[in-house]
Amino acid sequence: MKREIDGVFLLDKPLGFSSNQALKKIQWLFNAKKAGHTGTLDPMASGLLPICLGEATKFSHRLLDANKTYIATIQLGVTTTTGDQEGEVVSERKVILNEPQIKETLQKFLGDISQIPPMYSALKFEGKPLYEYAREGIEIERKSRQIKIYDINLMKMDSAVMTIEVSCSKGTYIRTLAEDIGQALGCGAHLKGLERTQTGNFQLSEALTIEVLEEMSMASREKVLLPTDALLEGLSSVKLTLAETELIKKGQSIDFISKNDKELRLYGASGQFVGVGQPDLQGRLFPKRLIANIL
């Protein structure tokens, strides 16, 4: 029987695993009834992939929308059909660049920029992922989208291979960023390797590998799970009285002193996490998303 188990597991996803494969593996290791991930990582990418179990899946969208940080390895002078090392080579150019030139170019990508999603992506067109069209040789017109690069730095330069660290908004395709950087440098480029090091407040240094988890007993695995409300650290919290908790459980609103529209973490009189509430400007607090089995 699958178990009702709630929490967040920070996985250091290995190369070669799709996000869904990693999700299923963690779900199996915890024997969890319900599980969901918080933003895909390509099989060629490694790094931080938070996995939500049970009631935590109700709040996984918080990390889907969160900012992320990556370490990207970029091959300059070579473009490919997919924008990464798995594609066929399209063009090759000699790279004659120095670090000051590269650093100056990277800074041009800071802030709000437009990005066209790649054909080799999981975005859907008429219910079908774009990568399926790409594999059939069909090009679908994609609209550009606004993303934000908060920070971008050159970490290492080794011949025509550079390593950069990028902090960015949701929806950013690092593969496309690599191609755009190559185009701006005048030599072309593709993404050679990618590691996600941060999602929201979670760091890769806190994550565990599948191998480490496999060696643990079930009791030890449960101890490394973060609580469901760890997904909501950016929200202010409020403690409800017993009477208020009962009303919220029934889906009713309660009187609330603060008049604003910011979401809040809700805790019952016993200190148990209840869910997320939404105040209004009239001084009422409404339940927005609650966990099951509130005490």
C-alpha positions as CSV (number, residue, x, y, z in Angstrom):
1,M,0.0,0.0,0.0
2,K,1.2,3.5,-0.9
3,R,1.7,5.8,2.2
4,E,0.2,9.1,3.0
5,I,3.4,11.0,3.6
6,D,3.9,14.8,3.3
7,G,7.0,16.9,2.9
8,V,9.7,18.2,0.5
9,F,12.7,16.2,-0.5
10,L,15.7,18.1,-2.1
11,L,17.1,15.9,-4.8
12,D,20.5,16.3,-6.4
13,K,19.3,15.0,-9.8
14,P,21.9,13.0,-11.7
15,L,22.7,13.3,-15.4
16,G,20.6,11.1,-17.7
17,F,17.5,11.1,-15.6
18,S,14.4,13.1,-16.8
19,S,12.6,15.0,-14.1
20,N,9.7,12.5,-14.3
21,Q,12.1,9.5,-13.9
22,A,13.7,11.2,-10.9
23,L,10.2,12.0,-9.4
24,K,9.1,8.3,-9.8
25,K,12.2,7.1,-8.2
26,I,11.9,9.3,-5.2
27,Q,8.2,8.5,-4.9
28,W,9.1,4.8,-4.9
29,L,11.8,5.2,-2.3
30,F,9.4,6.9,0.0
31,N,6.5,4.6,-1.0
32,A,4.5,7.8,-1.3
33,K,0.9,7.9,-2.6
34,K,1.3,11.3,-4.2
35,A,4.3,13.2,-5.5
36,G,5.2,16.1,-7.8
37,H,8.3,18.0,-8.9
38,T,8.8,21.8,-9.0
39,G,10.1,22.6,-12.4
40,T,11.7,20.3,-15.0
41,L,15.4,19.7,-15.5
42,D,16.5,18.2,-18.8
43,P,18.2,14.7,-18.7
44,M,21.5,16.5,-19.7
45,A,21.2,18.8,-16.7
46,S,21.9,17.9,-13.1
47,G,21.4,19.6,-9.8
48,L,18.6,20.7,-7.5
49,L,15.2,19.3,-8.1
50,P,12.8,19.7,-5.1
51,I,10.3,16.8,-4.9
52,C,7.0,17.4,-3.2
53,L,5.2,14.5,-1.4
54,G,1.6,14.3,-0.3
55,E,0.1,17.6,0.8
56,A,3.2,19.5,-0.3
57,T,2.1,19.0,-3.9
58,K,-0.7,21.6,-3.3
59,F,2.0,24.3,-2.9
60,S,4.6,23.1,-5.5
61,H,3.6,26.1,-7.8
62,R,5.5,28.3,-5.3
63,L,8.8,26.9,-6.6
64,L,7.6,26.7,-10.2
65,D,7.3,30.5,-10.0
66,A,10.6,31.0,-8.0
67,N,13.8,32.4,-9.3
68,K,16.6,29.9,-10.0
69,T,20.4,29.9,-10.3
70,Y,22.4,27.7,-12.7
71,I,26.0,27.0,-13.5
72,A,26.2,26.6,-17.3
73,T,29.1,25.4,-19.4
74,I,29.0,26.9,-22.9
75,Q,31.0,25.7,-25.9
76,L,31.8,28.8,-28.0
77,G,32.3,28.6,-31.8
78,V,30.0,25.7,-32.4
79,T,26.2,25.8,-33.0
80,T,24.0,22.7,-33.0
81,T,20.5,21.9,-34.1
82,T,19.2,21.6,-30.5
83,G,21.3,24.3,-28.9
84,D,23.0,21.7,-26.7
85,Q,25.6,19.0,-27.2
86,E,23.1,16.4,-28.1
87,G,22.3,18.0,-31.4
88,E,24.1,17.8,-34.8
89,V,26.7,20.5,-35.5
90,V,25.4,23.3,-37.7
91,S,28.4,25.6,-37.9
92,E,31.9,26.0,-36.5
93,R,33.9,29.2,-36.2
94,K,37.3,30.0,-34.7
95,V,37.0,31.7,-31.4
96,I,39.3,34.7,-30.9
97,L,38.0,36.4,-27.7
98,N,39.5,37.5,-24.4
99,E,37.9,37.6,-20.9
100,P,37.2,41.4,-20.9
101,Q,35.2,41.1,-24.2
102,I,33.2,38.1,-22.8
103,K,32.5,39.8,-19.5
104,E,31.4,43.0,-21.2
105,T,29.0,41.0,-23.5
106,L,27.6,39.0,-20.6
107,Q,26.6,42.2,-18.8
108,K,24.4,43.2,-21.8
109,F,22.1,40.3,-20.8
110,L,21.4,41.7,-17.3
111,G,17.8,42.8,-16.6
112,D,14.7,42.3,-18.6
113,I,15.3,40.6,-21.9
114,S,13.2,38.9,-24.6
115,Q,13.8,35.2,-25.3
116,I,12.2,32.9,-27.9
117,P,11.7,29.4,-26.4
118,P,13.6,26.7,-28.3
119,M,11.9,24.1,-30.5
120,Y,13.5,21.4,-28.4
121,S,11.4,22.2,-25.3
122,A,8.4,20.8,-23.4
123,L,6.2,23.8,-24.3
124,K,3.1,22.6,-26.0
125,F,1.5,23.6,-29.3
126,E,-2.0,22.2,-29.9
127,G,-1.5,19.7,-27.1
128,K,1.8,18.4,-28.4
129,P,5.3,19.2,-27.0
130,L,7.5,21.3,-29.3
131,Y,10.3,18.8,-29.2
132,E,8.1,16.3,-31.0
133,Y,7.5,18.7,-33.8
134,A,11.2,19.4,-33.9
135,R,12.0,15.7,-34.2
136,E,9.7,15.5,-37.2
137,G,11.5,18.5,-38.8
138,I,8.5,20.8,-38.3
139,E,9.3,24.4,-37.2
140,I,6.5,26.0,-35.1
141,E,6.5,29.8,-34.8
142,R,7.0,30.8,-31.1
143,K,6.3,34.1,-29.5
144,S,9.1,35.8,-27.6
145,R,8.6,36.1,-23.8
146,Q,10.0,38.5,-21.2
147,I,12.4,37.0,-18.7
148,K,14.8,38.6,-16.2
149,I,18.5,37.9,-15.6
150,Y,19.3,39.1,-12.1
151,D,23.0,38.2,-12.2
152,I,25.4,36.7,-14.7
153,N,29.1,36.1,-14.1
154,L,32.0,34.5,-15.9
155,M,33.4,31.8,-13.6
156,K,36.0,30.2,-15.8
157,M,37.4,30.4,-19.3
158,D,39.2,27.4,-20.8
159,S,40.1,27.8,-24.5
160,A,36.7,28.0,-26.2
161,V,34.7,26.7,-23.3
162,M,33.4,29.0,-20.6
163,T,31.5,28.5,-17.4
164,I,29.0,31.1,-16.2
165,E,26.7,31.4,-13.2
166,V,23.2,32.8,-14.0
167,S,20.4,33.8,-11.6
168,C,17.2,34.3,-13.5
169,S,13.4,34.4,-13.4
170,K,11.1,31.5,-14.1
171,G,10.7,30.6,-17.8
172,T,14.3,31.2,-18.6
173,Y,15.9,28.8,-21.1
174,I,19.6,28.6,-20.4
175,R,20.1,26.7,-23.7
176,T,18.6,29.7,-25.5
177,L,20.7,32.1,-23.4
178,A,23.8,30.2,-24.4
179,E,22.9,30.5,-28.1
180,D,22.1,34.2,-27.7
181,I,25.4,34.9,-25.9
182,G,27.3,33.1,-28.8
183,Q,25.5,35.2,-31.3
184,A,26.3,38.4,-29.4
185,L,30.0,37.4,-29.3
186,G,29.9,36.7,-33.1
187,C,31.1,33.1,-32.9
188,G,28.0,31.1,-32.1
189,A,27.7,28.7,-29.1
190,H,25.8,25.8,-27.6
191,L,25.1,24.6,-24.1
192,K,27.6,21.9,-23.1
193,G,26.5,21.3,-19.5
194,L,24.0,22.6,-16.9
195,E,23.7,22.4,-13.1
196,R,20.9,24.0,-11.1
197,T,22.3,25.2,-7.8
198,Q,19.3,27.2,-6.3
199,T,15.5,27.2,-6.5
200,G,13.8,29.9,-4.4
201,N,15.3,29.6,-0.9
202,F,16.6,26.1,-1.4
203,Q,20.3,25.4,-2.2
204,L,22.0,22.4,-4.0
205,S,24.3,22.1,-0.9
206,E,21.2,20.9,1.1
207,A,20.2,18.2,-1.5
208,L,20.9,14.5,-1.4
209,T,21.6,12.1,-4.3
210,I,19.4,9.0,-5.1
211,E,22.3,6.8,-4.1
212,V,22.5,8.3,-0.6
213,L,18.7,8.0,-0.2
214,E,18.8,4.4,-1.3
215,E,21.3,3.6,1.5
216,M,19.0,5.0,4.2
217,S,16.3,3.2,6.2
218,M,12.7,4.5,5.8
219,A,12.9,6.2,9.2
220,S,16.1,8.1,8.1
221,R,14.5,9.1,4.8
222,E,11.6,10.6,6.7
223,K,14.0,12.7,8.8
224,V,15.5,14.4,5.8
225,L,12.1,15.5,4.5
226,L,11.4,19.2,4.9
227,P,8.0,20.2,6.2
228,T,5.3,21.3,3.7
229,D,5.4,24.9,4.9
230,A,9.1,25.1,3.9
231,L,7.8,25.9,0.5
232,L,6.2,29.1,1.9
233,E,9.1,30.7,3.7
234,G,8.6,34.0,1.8
235,L,5.1,34.5,3.2
236,S,4.2,36.1,6.6
237,S,2.4,33.9,9.0
238,V,-0.6,34.2,11.4
239,K,-1.7,31.9,14.2
240,L,-5.4,31.2,14.4
241,T,-7.5,30.6,17.5
242,L,-9.3,27.3,17.9
243,A,-12.6,28.9,16.8
244,E,-11.0,30.6,13.8
245,T,-9.3,27.3,12.8
246,E,-12.7,25.6,12.8
247,L,-14.2,28.2,10.5
248,I,-11.3,28.2,8.1
249,K,-11.5,24.3,8.0
250,K,-15.1,24.7,6.8
251,G,-14.1,27.1,4.1
252,Q,-15.5,30.2,5.9
253,S,-13.8,33.6,6.2
254,I,-12.9,35.2,9.5
255,D,-12.4,38.7,10.8
256,F,-8.9,39.9,10.2
257,I,-7.2,43.1,11.5
258,S,-4.8,43.7,8.7
259,K,-6.5,44.9,5.5
260,N,-4.3,43.8,2.6
261,D,-4.3,41.2,-0.2
262,K,-1.1,39.4,0.5
263,E,-1.2,35.6,1.0
264,L,-0.4,34.3,4.5
265,R,0.7,31.1,6.0
266,L,-1.9,29.9,8.5
267,Y,-1.3,27.9,11.7
268,G,-3.8,26.5,14.0
269,A,-4.0,27.0,17.7
270,S,-1.9,23.9,18.2
271,G,0.8,25.3,15.9
272,Q,0.0,22.9,13.1
273,F,0.4,24.3,9.5
274,V,-3.1,24.7,8.1
275,G,-2.5,26.2,4.7
276,V,-2.6,29.5,2.9
277,G,-5.1,32.3,3.5
278,Q,-5.9,35.4,1.5
279,P,-6.9,38.6,3.3
280,D,-9.0,41.3,1.6
281,L,-9.2,45.0,1.9
282,Q,-12.5,44.8,3.9
283,G,-10.8,43.1,6.8
284,R,-11.7,39.4,6.1
285,L,-9.4,36.5,5.8
286,F,-10.4,33.7,3.4
287,P,-8.9,30.2,3.1
288,K,-7.2,29.8,-0.2
289,R,-5.4,26.4,-0.1
290,L,-5.6,24.1,2.9
291,I,-4.0,20.9,3.8
292,A,-6.2,17.8,4.5
293,N,-6.7,16.4,8.0
294,I,-6.5,19.7,9.9
295,L,-6.5,19.0,13.6
